[in-house]
Amino acid sequence: MDPRPQADAPDELRERIIDTIKTVYDPEIPVDIWELGLIYGLDVDEDSEVKVTMTLTSPMCPVAETLPPEVEQKVRGVPGVTDVELDLTWEPPWEPSMMSEAAKLELGF
């Protein structure tokens, strides 16, 4: 029997998912999409089903067709994930203030 409380499992899975998302980059910006603030929501339920809500830097982003499917594919590949729903949203519009402090430093903001 696993000695860890079951309640910790979604949190551990969430951390693995975040680590995976941090491997995805907008090819025009040398910062991962997590630090850029493009992930608006990440929910993991008790059945290990994942819902990702994300945006892009602009609706005209050249990777609009490829970046969301890449995120979905990589999250789906995280051990323990049973299903993935990815929602792309434009509200609120992304702006540089949504970046992490590390991303702002990297990009000179």
C-alpha positions as CSV (number, residue, x, y, z in Angstrom):
1,M,0.0,0.0,0.0
2,D,1.3,3.5,-0.9
3,P,2.1,5.3,2.4
4,R,1.5,8.7,0.9
5,P,-2.0,10.3,1.4
6,Q,-4.1,10.0,-1.8
7,A,-4.8,13.8,-1.6
8,D,-1.2,14.5,-2.5
9,A,-1.4,12.6,-5.8
10,P,-3.1,15.4,-7.8
11,D,-0.5,17.9,-6.5
12,E,2.4,15.7,-7.4
13,L,0.9,15.1,-10.9
14,R,0.3,18.9,-11.2
15,E,4.0,19.5,-10.5
16,R,5.1,17.0,-13.1
17,I,2.7,18.6,-15.6
18,I,4.2,22.1,-14.9
19,D,7.7,20.7,-15.4
20,T,6.6,19.3,-18.7
21,I,4.9,22.6,-19.8
22,K,8.2,24.4,-18.9
23,T,9.8,22.4,-21.8
24,V,7.5,24.2,-24.4
25,Y,8.7,27.5,-25.9
26,D,7.3,30.0,-28.2
27,P,10.0,29.8,-30.9
28,E,10.2,33.6,-31.2
29,I,10.8,34.1,-27.4
30,P,13.6,32.4,-25.4
31,V,11.4,31.8,-22.4
32,D,9.1,28.8,-21.7
33,I,5.3,29.3,-22.0
34,W,4.8,28.8,-18.2
35,E,7.1,31.6,-17.3
36,L,5.7,33.8,-20.1
37,G,2.3,33.5,-18.3
38,L,0.5,31.9,-21.3
39,I,-1.0,29.2,-19.0
40,Y,-4.1,30.8,-17.4
41,G,-5.3,27.6,-15.7
42,L,-4.2,24.1,-14.9
43,D,-6.7,21.8,-13.1
44,V,-6.1,18.2,-12.2
45,D,-9.1,16.3,-10.9
46,E,-9.2,13.2,-8.7
47,D,-9.3,11.0,-11.8
48,S,-6.1,12.6,-13.1
49,E,-8.0,14.3,-15.9
50,V,-6.3,17.6,-16.8
51,K,-7.8,20.8,-18.0
52,V,-5.3,23.4,-19.4
53,T,-6.5,26.9,-20.2
54,M,-4.0,28.9,-22.2
55,T,-3.5,31.8,-24.5
56,L,-0.9,33.0,-27.0
57,T,1.0,36.3,-27.1
58,S,-1.4,37.5,-29.9
59,P,-4.2,36.1,-32.0
60,M,-1.9,36.5,-35.0
61,C,0.9,34.4,-33.4
62,P,2.7,32.4,-36.0
63,V,2.5,29.2,-33.8
64,A,-1.2,29.5,-33.1
65,E,-1.8,26.3,-35.1
66,T,1.0,24.3,-33.6
67,L,1.7,25.4,-30.0
68,P,-1.6,24.4,-28.4
69,P,-1.5,20.9,-29.9
70,E,2.1,20.6,-28.7
71,V,1.1,21.5,-25.1
72,E,-1.8,19.0,-25.2
73,Q,0.5,16.2,-26.6
74,K,3.2,16.8,-24.0
75,V,0.7,16.9,-21.1
76,R,-1.0,13.8,-22.4
77,G,2.4,12.1,-22.2
78,V,3.0,12.8,-18.5
79,P,2.8,9.5,-16.6
80,G,-0.5,9.4,-14.6
81,V,-2.5,11.7,-16.8
82,T,-5.7,10.0,-18.0
83,D,-7.1,12.7,-20.2
84,V,-6.4,16.3,-21.4
85,E,-8.8,19.1,-22.3
86,L,-7.1,22.2,-23.7
87,D,-8.9,25.4,-24.0
88,L,-7.4,28.3,-26.0
89,T,-8.7,31.7,-24.8
90,W,-8.1,35.3,-25.7
91,E,-9.6,36.7,-22.5
92,P,-8.0,38.4,-20.9
93,P,-5.5,39.3,-23.6
94,W,-1.9,38.4,-22.8
95,E,0.4,41.2,-21.9
96,P,4.0,41.4,-20.7
97,S,2.9,42.0,-17.1
98,M,1.7,38.4,-16.9
99,M,5.3,37.1,-17.2
100,S,7.1,35.8,-14.2
101,E,9.9,37.9,-12.7
102,A,12.4,35.5,-14.1
103,A,11.0,35.9,-17.6
104,K,11.0,39.7,-17.3
105,L,14.6,39.6,-16.3
106,E,15.5,37.3,-19.2
107,L,13.7,39.5,-21.7
108,G,15.0,42.8,-20.2
109,F,11.6,44.1,-18.8
